[in-house]
Amino acid sequence: MRLVLDTSVMVAAFRSRYGAARRLVTLIPARRFQLVTTPALFLEYETVLTREEQIAVHRLSSQEIGEFLLYFATFTEKTRIHYSYRPQLRDTNDEMVLEAAINGHADTIVTYNVRDFLPAAHRFGIEVLTPGSILNERMKP
């Protein structure tokens, strides 16, 4: 299974130690799924996670976030954007997530903003699920 994580999932994984997003991110090294990303999306993760308001909540330094992301990168498949499909979504900030999924041949976008990606993702044969849904429906032991 090939997944793209929306930035909302990465933020939630850092903000809560016990939530579904955190559980999903902790499964990445086990390689139960292939995580797909692009350079632009990866930079978005870094930019958002190192914002002052995020650091105030998760209490990790920018350096610690950077170290995590370097580790995280070793488990991702880096995808190049060969073709831009913009505009497809109401929120232009979500376009890079959809483009990563399309160009990376992902099966699923994992997000807390499911409505924001529908129906555009379905037009490309991409499922949109929350972290809880994907854990319950696709990652049962």
C-alpha positions as CSV (number, residue, x, y, z in Angstrom):
1,M,0.0,0.0,0.0
2,R,1.4,3.4,-1.0
3,L,0.5,6.4,1.2
4,V,0.9,10.1,1.2
5,L,0.6,11.9,4.5
6,D,-1.0,15.3,4.6
7,T,0.8,17.8,6.8
8,S,-2.2,17.7,9.2
9,V,-1.2,14.1,10.0
10,M,2.4,15.0,10.7
11,V,1.4,17.9,13.0
12,A,-1.0,15.6,14.9
13,A,1.7,13.0,15.3
14,F,3.9,15.5,17.0
15,R,1.1,17.0,19.1
16,S,-0.3,13.8,20.6
17,R,1.6,10.8,21.8
18,Y,-1.4,8.6,21.8
19,G,-3.4,9.5,18.7
20,A,-3.9,7.6,15.5
21,A,-1.5,9.9,13.6
22,R,1.3,9.1,16.1
23,R,0.6,5.3,15.8
24,L,0.7,5.6,12.0
25,V,4.0,7.5,12.0
26,T,5.5,4.9,14.3
27,L,4.7,2.2,11.8
28,I,6.8,3.8,9.1
29,P,10.1,2.0,10.0
30,A,8.3,-1.4,10.1
31,R,7.6,-0.8,6.3
32,R,4.0,-2.0,6.5
33,F,3.3,0.5,3.8
34,Q,5.3,2.6,1.4
35,L,5.3,6.3,2.2
36,V,5.5,8.6,-0.8
37,T,6.6,12.2,-0.7
38,T,8.0,15.0,-2.8
39,P,10.7,17.5,-2.0
40,A,8.1,20.3,-1.8
41,L,5.9,18.3,0.6
42,F,8.8,17.3,2.7
43,L,9.8,21.0,3.0
44,E,6.2,21.7,4.0
45,Y,6.5,19.2,6.8
46,E,9.6,20.9,8.1
47,T,8.2,24.4,7.7
48,V,5.0,23.7,9.6
49,L,6.6,21.5,12.3
50,T,9.2,24.2,13.1
51,R,6.8,27.1,13.5
52,E,6.9,28.7,16.9
53,E,3.3,27.8,17.8
54,Q,4.0,24.1,16.9
55,I,7.3,24.0,18.9
56,A,5.4,25.5,21.9
57,V,3.1,22.5,21.9
58,H,5.4,19.6,21.0
59,R,8.4,21.1,22.8
60,L,11.0,19.8,20.4
61,S,13.7,22.1,19.0
62,S,14.1,22.8,15.3
63,Q,17.2,20.7,15.4
64,E,15.3,17.7,16.9
65,I,12.6,18.1,14.2
66,G,15.3,18.2,11.6
67,E,16.9,15.0,13.0
68,F,13.6,13.3,13.0
69,L,12.9,14.3,9.4
70,L,16.3,13.1,8.2
71,Y,15.5,9.7,9.8
72,F,12.0,9.8,8.4
73,A,13.3,10.5,4.9
74,T,15.2,7.2,4.9
75,F,11.8,5.4,4.8
76,T,10.1,7.5,2.1
77,E,10.0,7.1,-1.6
78,K,10.9,10.5,-3.1
79,T,8.7,11.3,-6.1
80,R,9.3,13.9,-8.7
81,I,6.4,15.9,-10.1
82,H,6.4,15.0,-13.8
83,Y,3.1,16.7,-14.5
84,S,1.1,19.3,-12.6
85,Y,-2.6,18.7,-12.3
86,R,-3.4,22.1,-10.7
87,P,-5.9,23.4,-9.9
88,Q,-8.0,20.5,-8.5
89,L,-8.7,21.6,-4.9
90,R,-10.3,24.6,-3.1
91,D,-7.3,25.0,-0.9
92,T,-4.1,25.6,-2.9
93,N,-2.0,24.4,0.0
94,D,-3.4,20.9,-0.4
95,E,-2.4,20.7,-4.1
96,M,1.1,19.5,-3.3
97,V,-0.3,16.6,-1.4
98,L,-2.6,15.6,-4.2
99,E,0.2,16.0,-6.8
100,A,2.5,13.8,-4.7
101,A,-0.2,11.1,-4.6
102,I,-0.9,11.3,-8.3
103,N,2.8,11.4,-9.5
104,G,3.8,8.8,-6.8
105,H,1.1,6.4,-7.8
106,A,-0.2,6.4,-4.2
107,D,-3.3,4.4,-3.2
108,T,-4.3,6.6,-0.4
109,I,-3.9,10.2,1.0
110,V,-4.0,10.1,4.8
111,T,-5.4,13.4,6.2
112,Y,-7.7,14.9,8.8
113,N,-9.2,17.0,6.1
114,V,-10.9,14.3,4.0
115,R,-13.6,16.7,2.6
116,D,-10.8,19.0,1.2
117,F,-9.5,16.2,-1.1
118,L,-12.8,14.9,-2.4
119,P,-13.9,14.4,-5.1
120,A,-10.6,15.4,-6.8
121,A,-8.6,12.5,-5.3
122,H,-11.3,9.9,-6.4
123,R,-11.1,11.2,-10.0
124,F,-7.5,9.9,-10.0
125,G,-8.4,6.7,-8.2
126,I,-6.9,7.7,-4.9
127,E,-8.6,6.9,-1.6
128,V,-8.8,9.5,1.1
129,L,-8.8,8.3,4.7
130,T,-8.1,9.6,8.2
131,P,-5.2,8.0,10.2
132,G,-7.8,6.2,12.4
133,S,-9.6,4.8,9.4
134,I,-6.5,3.5,7.7
135,L,-5.2,1.9,11.0
136,N,-8.6,0.2,11.6
137,E,-9.4,-0.8,8.0
138,R,-6.0,-1.6,6.5
139,M,-3.4,-2.2,9.2
140,K,-5.0,-4.7,11.5
141,P,-2.4,-7.1,12.9
